[in-house]
Amino acid sequence: MNKHASIVFDNRTEFLYFLRSRFRLYHKSNLFLRDLHYGVSGFLEQYGVRLSYHELEETTQRVIGLLVSEAILKEIDARTWMLNYEEFQKLSAKAPKPSTVGQDHQKSANPSGVHPGTQDKSGQSAMPSSHVQK
């Protein structure tokens, strides 16, 4: 492993978050060779490393090989990989439905909708007389 690939691989979590800040990156999304190429280049620049085009190509291929060996990337074809990183699981855009447990029971137990113990403006019980316990 060359030293530049080891910088990326040794900081792979940081590298993945760096990629995510630049591209739409989710668990099971596709990554293309150029995405990874530009990602490796930008990430190494943060460490003050500038590489020639040839060195960058070589380093990117090594990083890809290491991420494949760790099952973080799964090869689809020679220029495309699928990201296998559950931490980047895309959250559902739909809000969960509110729970309806007990709502039907509450309505039938108190059909007036007035809560026991509440008072109207005159200080009298707001509960209808038909519901007042004697």
C-alpha positions as CSV (number, residue, x, y, z in Angstrom):
1,M,0.0,0.0,0.0
2,N,1.4,3.4,-0.9
3,K,1.5,6.1,1.8
4,H,-1.2,8.2,0.2
5,A,-3.6,5.3,0.0
6,S,-2.9,4.5,3.6
7,I,-3.8,8.1,4.6
8,V,-7.2,7.7,3.0
9,F,-7.8,4.1,4.2
10,D,-6.6,4.7,7.8
11,N,-9.1,7.6,7.9
12,R,-11.8,5.8,6.0
13,T,-14.7,6.9,8.1
14,E,-13.6,10.5,7.8
15,F,-13.1,9.9,4.0
16,L,-16.6,8.5,3.6
17,Y,-18.1,11.6,5.5
18,F,-16.0,13.8,3.2
19,L,-17.4,12.1,0.1
20,R,-20.9,12.4,1.6
21,S,-20.4,16.2,2.0
22,R,-19.5,16.5,-1.7
23,F,-21.9,14.0,-3.2
24,R,-25.3,12.5,-2.4
25,L,-24.1,9.4,-0.7
26,Y,-26.3,6.8,1.0
27,H,-26.1,3.2,2.0
28,K,-26.4,1.1,-1.2
29,S,-26.0,4.1,-3.5
30,N,-23.7,3.9,-6.6
31,L,-20.3,5.4,-6.6
32,F,-18.5,6.0,-9.9
33,L,-14.8,6.0,-10.6
34,R,-14.7,9.8,-11.1
35,D,-16.5,10.4,-7.9
36,L,-13.9,8.4,-6.0
37,H,-11.1,10.0,-8.0
38,Y,-12.2,13.5,-7.1
39,G,-13.0,12.5,-3.6
40,V,-9.5,11.0,-3.0
41,S,-7.9,14.1,-4.5
42,G,-10.0,16.5,-2.3
43,F,-9.4,14.5,0.8
44,L,-5.7,14.3,0.3
45,E,-5.6,18.1,-0.3
46,Q,-6.9,18.5,3.2
47,Y,-3.8,16.7,4.4
48,G,-1.6,19.0,2.2
49,V,-1.0,16.3,-0.4
50,R,-1.1,17.1,-4.1
51,L,-0.6,14.3,-6.5
52,S,0.1,14.1,-10.3
53,Y,-2.8,12.7,-12.3
54,H,-1.0,9.4,-12.7
55,E,-0.3,9.1,-8.9
56,L,-3.9,10.1,-8.2
57,E,-5.2,7.3,-10.5
58,E,-2.9,4.8,-8.9
59,T,-3.8,5.9,-5.3
60,T,-7.6,5.9,-6.1
61,Q,-7.3,2.3,-7.5
62,R,-5.5,1.2,-4.3
63,V,-8.1,2.9,-2.1
64,I,-10.9,1.3,-4.0
65,G,-9.3,-2.1,-3.7
66,L,-8.9,-1.7,0.1
67,L,-12.5,-0.5,0.5
68,V,-13.7,-3.5,-1.6
69,S,-11.6,-5.9,0.6
70,E,-13.3,-4.4,3.7
71,A,-16.8,-4.8,2.0
72,I,-17.4,-1.1,2.2
73,L,-17.6,-1.0,-1.6
74,K,-19.1,-3.8,-3.7
75,E,-18.0,-3.8,-7.4
76,I,-20.8,-3.6,-9.9
77,D,-18.5,-3.1,-12.9
78,A,-15.0,-1.8,-13.6
79,R,-16.0,1.8,-13.0
80,T,-19.0,1.5,-10.6
81,W,-19.3,0.4,-7.0
82,M,-22.2,0.2,-4.5
83,L,-21.6,1.7,-1.1
84,N,-22.2,-0.8,1.7
85,Y,-22.2,1.5,4.7
86,E,-25.3,1.2,6.9
87,E,-24.4,4.3,8.9
88,F,-25.5,6.3,5.7
89,Q,-28.9,4.6,5.7
90,K,-31.4,7.0,4.1
91,L,-34.2,8.0,6.5
92,S,-37.7,7.7,5.3
93,A,-39.2,11.0,4.1
94,K,-42.6,10.1,5.5
95,A,-43.4,10.9,9.1
96,P,-44.7,8.0,11.1
97,K,-48.5,7.9,11.6
98,P,-49.6,9.0,15.1
99,S,-50.7,6.2,17.3
100,T,-54.5,5.7,17.6
101,V,-54.3,3.2,20.5
102,G,-56.9,4.2,23.1
103,Q,-58.4,7.1,21.2
104,D,-61.7,5.2,20.5
105,H,-61.9,4.2,24.1
106,Q,-61.5,7.7,25.3
107,K,-64.2,9.0,23.0
108,S,-66.8,6.4,24.1
109,A,-65.9,6.9,27.8
110,N,-66.4,10.6,27.6
111,P,-68.8,11.5,24.7
112,S,-69.1,15.1,25.8
113,G,-65.5,15.8,25.2
114,V,-65.3,17.7,28.5
115,H,-62.7,16.5,30.9
116,P,-63.9,15.7,34.5
117,G,-62.9,18.4,37.0
118,T,-63.0,21.3,34.6
119,Q,-65.2,24.3,35.4
120,D,-67.0,26.9,33.3
121,K,-66.7,30.7,33.9
122,S,-69.2,30.7,36.8
123,G,-67.2,28.1,38.7
124,Q,-69.7,25.3,38.0
125,S,-68.6,22.0,36.8
126,A,-68.4,22.0,33.0
127,M,-69.4,18.4,32.9
128,P,-73.0,17.9,31.8
129,S,-75.3,16.9,34.6
130,S,-76.0,13.6,32.9
131,H,-72.3,12.7,33.5
132,V,-71.9,13.8,37.1
133,Q,-71.6,10.9,39.5
134,K,-74.0,11.0,42.4
